[in-house]
Amino acid sequence: MNKLGYTYSFEVLNAGNFGIPQRRERVYTISND
């Protein structure tokens, strides 16, 4: 992504911490140019 001119950040979050009845970890990314 850096080579394409984007900056980004990511976080691994447990879906169960947000009211979803699963214990699955999910990766969320945020990027901008």
Summary of the structure (lengths in Angstrom):
residues: 33
radius of gyration: 12.9
end to end distance: 9.7
largest distance: 37.7
contacts: 55
relative contact order: 0.41
helix: 21%
strand: 48%
